[in-house]
């Protein structure tokens, strides 16, 4: 572990003036993906299974394409086995102003590699003076994780955005599989979300109807799936880039969809001064 940390602990500002003057640019080093140390064993996957590591799993993420762009909707709960680790995970990774990635599987794997994808997309823009396409960005991610196939990565992400060809959605997983589609849902609650999506989806629906369909789908998934919950984050990808629509608490959504007023919690506590022995 110490050798792994030492690779990334040095700061740019630690360099001396002499080091800066003698610096030589190496394109293959600067533009390449970082090389990570792997467990010193023959089969890292079996090694990790034997240690019974419990990574953050359990989620509901979805994205679908309609005539007005792409709707991306996710929950915010992270769980480790039966333990709820946190209710405030941001499961949409903002790769750049017009590309979004979702997070399902291992939280660390998704966050690290999608942030690295954002760096590579920026380098592409600087070299070619144009945006990278959604297809090319998803291919970069798929090729990268394929190099680590069998080493224990856990990813099921969707790369969405708008390019010259219009709105696009690609699914990429930790085995390097890459699929293009109009509607995806990933995570433990995806089966429940698919039921609502398939029933209400219409390519020609209005923007408001599309956003409401995304909200309702993730709400019903979180209501039935114990590993999904927290709050709901909703995004709309348009030609001008993505827009964050809002964050919605599942408790508030529950009473809204039940068409009932949310009950108020009242405390009927007698003041201590009135208590007589």
N, C-alpha and C positions, 0 to 999 in steps of 0.2 A: 504493500500500500504506500509506503514512504517513497519508493521509486516512482510510483504513479503520480503522486502529488508533486514531486520535484520537477516533473516535466512541465508543469503549468504554473508553478509558484512565482517564477521570475517576472518582474514588472518591466515594462518598457522604460520606465523612469529610473530603473536601477543601473542602466548603462552609463558608463563614463563618457566624457567628451571624446577621449581617444578611441573608445569602442565605436562611437557614432561616426567618427571620421573614417575609420577603417572598415565600415560596414559594406558588405558586398551583397547586392540583390540577387536572390536565387528564385527564379520564377517557379520552378518545380516544387520548391519548399513552401513559398508564400501562398500559392494557389491550390495546393493539394489539400485533401481532407486530413485531419489529424490522425496519426497512427497511435492507436491505443494498445496498451499492454493487455495481454490475455492471460487467463489463469495458466500456470505452468503445470498442466496436466494433459493427458492424452485426449480425454473427452470432457470439455468444459461443461457441457449440458448435464451429463450424469454427475459431474462433480458438484454442480449447484443443486441438483435435485437431492443429493445425499445430505446436503447441509440444511435442507428444508427451509430455504429462504422464502419469505412471503412478501412479494412485491405488491404495489398498489394496483388492484384489479377491480373491475366492476364499474360500469358506466353506461350512459346512453348518449350517443352522438348521431346526428343525422345531417344530411345535406341533400337538397333536391333542386333540379333545374326547372325553371318555367320561363315564360316569354319575357319576364321582367328581370331576369338574372338568376341568382342562386341564393337560396335561403339556407343558412347554417345555424343549427340550434343544438345546444349541449347542456348537460347538467353540470354540477360542480362538486359531487361527492367523490372522495377517494377512500377506498377500503383496503385493508390488509386482512384477508381471510374474513372472519366475522366481525372484525374490529373496524369501526369507522374512524379513519385517520384524520380526516378534515372534511369540512363542508364548503370550502372556499377555493377549490382548485380551478384555475383558469384553463379550461380544456380546448380553447381556441388559441392557436399560436399564430400571431400576426406576422407572417413571413416578411411581407413588405406592404406598401399601401394598396396593392391590388391582388395579393395572394394571401389566402388563409389556409391553415392546416389544423386538423382536429387531432385530439389525443385520446387513444384507447389502448389499453395494455399497460406496459410499464411506463410510469410517468416520466422517469428520468430519461429513458430511451427516446421517447417522443420529443420531449423538450430539447434535448441536446442535439439530435440529428435534424430537427426542423429549424432550429436556430442556425445550425451550420449550413443548412440549405439556403437560408436567407443570405448568409455571407456569400455563398457561391452565386446566387442570383444577382447580387449587387456587382460582383466582379464581371459577370456576363454583360450587365448593362454598361459598365465602364469600357469594356473592350469593344462592344458592338454598337454602342450608341442607340440601343433600342431595348424594349422590354423583352424579357424571356417569356416564352409561351408557357401555358399551364402544362402542356404535354411534356415540354423539355424539362421543366422544373420537377415534375413527378418522376420522369425518367432518371434524373440525377439522383433523387432520393432512393429509387428502387435499385439502381446500380450500386449505390453505397451500402445499403443494408444487406444486399446479396453477398457482398464480400465477407460479412460476418454471419452468414447462415450457419446454423448449428452451434453458435457460441452463446445462445441464451438470450438474444434480443427478444423483446415482446412489444410489437407495434401493430396497430391496425388503424391507420390514419387515412384521412381524405384530404387531398390537395385540391383546392377550389380557387377559381379566379375568372377573370375576363381578359381575353387577348384578342388578336386580330380575327380569330374565327368565332368569337362570341363567348358566352359563358361555358365553362367546362368543369367537370368533376372527375377526378381520378382517385381510385382506391389503391393504396400501397400498404403491404404488410411486411413483417420482419423476415419473411422468406424470399423477398424480392418480387413477389407477385404484384402485378400492376394491371388494373382494370379500369376501363372508361365506362361511364354510365350516366344516367339521368337522375337516379335516385339511389342513395345508399344510407344504411343505418348500421352502425358498428357498436358492439358492446353487449353486456349481459341483458340490457333492456331492449335490445333491437327488435326482438320478436314482437313485443307489445307495440313498439313504435310503428313497425311495418303494417300492423293491422289497421291503425288509424290512417297512415299515409296512403295505403292502397285504396282505402274507402273514400278518401276525400281529395285525392290528387287530380288536378286538371291543368294541363299545360297552359291553357289560356286564362287561368284565374287571375284576378287582380292582385296587386302587390299586398294589400291589406289581408286578403283571403289567404295568400301564401304564407305570410308571417303568422297569421292565426293558426294555420294548419301545422306549422312547425312547432309553435308553442303547445298546442293541444296534443300533438303526438308525443313530445318529450314528457309532458305532464302525466299522461296516462301510463307511459313506460315507468316513470319514477314512482307512480302510485302502486304499481304491481311488482316492481323489482326492488328488492331490499338494498341492493348495491348501488342504486341510483337515487339521487336526491339533492338536498342542499338548496340551490337556486338555479335558475335557468338563464343562460346567456344567449341572446338572439342577434344574428348578423344578417345583413343583406348585401350581397355582392352585386354591384352595378357596373356599368361601363366606365364610370369615373373612378371606380375603386370600391372598396368595401366600406360599409357603414355599420357601426354598432347601434342596434336599435334599443336595447335595454336589458336590464337584469330584473328577473321576476322571482319572487319567493314562492316556492311550491305550496306553502300553506295558504297564501293569499289566492293562488290560482285554484286551489281545491275548492274553496268556498265560492269563488266566482263561477266555476263550472257546475257546481251543485246548485247554483242560483239561490243561495241562502246567505244571509248576513253572517259575517265572521263573528263568532261569540267572543264576548269580552271576558277577560279573566279578572275577577274582582277578589280582593282579599278582605275578609271580614275578621280583622284582628282587633281585639279589645285593647285599648291603651293600658300600659303597665300601671298608670296611676290609679286606674279604677279597679285594679285587682286587689281584693281584700283577702287577707290570710284567714 
